[in-house]
């Protein structure tokens, strides 16, 4: 933990040193070409570079459970056959510019509002709306507002406060009505051409359907909590076709996790492209090991081929370990077979995907696209799980199998007063055998309809 904190400080100090070197060079070496100046040197000012954006999101969500058999303390079925809600979200985001000078200062701020359009006690719980702790009914509305202070030196930006994150070991989710946010600090540096270095330390969370900012950092599968998560990493563009990433993180008293990525794409002809995306995580228990004993390596390999309007992707994903691949943060799983409903991340699981995308621009309908995919997983086996956390019945997932089918249609208005308005239909069908359902949940049919309209105010 201490080493992580020192890494963040060292990165900021190094950036400041680099900027000072540039400043001395300016004084001793005469004029510089403006294109070679750093982002901070080209700052127009706090207000002059400000942006203010409003995103309106209308979200209808229905999930139909086919065999949901959760039991209460008296042995009676205590589960819902369906969750079904409709809501409107408004997301106002302000980002200031930076004050001029060697060190620039600024602020980022946001205000989110969620409004209930339709929900009932028997159908609440989609994650779109906040719920009453007593009866589980959705509130008529919920909101949150906060922000972060920031400073920039040369090409390095440091932020402290409430913010969204996108690191592969800690990424906040935006898969429901309002985004998740996290409380802490983040440093992002682009001092070296082609290299983006990042470090962060976060201690609290605001869930996607909550108004408060002090939710505990929680793992997605073990149910354990952590007092903090720290990480550092970098992405480097080796060439225009090849990029690599490496990240390391520490979830306090739970685990240490390492991530690597290789992405390669090459143009075969004017309208043909071959690409390969490889992701791998290694997770080991750490500290008090609140999530139990973990020795997990999970990876995915996804080659794709694009020809004209068509794109075909196949993927293979494998979990090597006696526990599931686990993570903190709603989107902190950069694996090919983590799809709309399932993650295909059970202990020992192997999964395969076939996906097809088509862009209708070539057929005279710009802005319209379709996607369909099918994922099948098998060989689940947690019979050697000694964590005492991930399952109360060791061996219950052995022989587990599951599959999921997704379909998506999206249209983005290309011009006129409604330019950039998007309409999106997402559908999922998930099925698992008895062993998979016993550990990872029921079969579902799911439909999401999302309408978004972005508006740039400043």
Helices and strands as residue ranges (DSSP letters): H 2-29, G 34-36, E 51-65, E 82-95, E 103-118, E 141-153, E 156-163, E 166-167, E 170-171, E 181-189, E 195-206, E 217-218, E 225-226, E 229-237, E 242-251, E 255-269, E 272-285, E 295-307, E 310-320, E 350-359, G 360-363, E 368-378, E 402-412, E 422-432, H 434-440, E 444-456
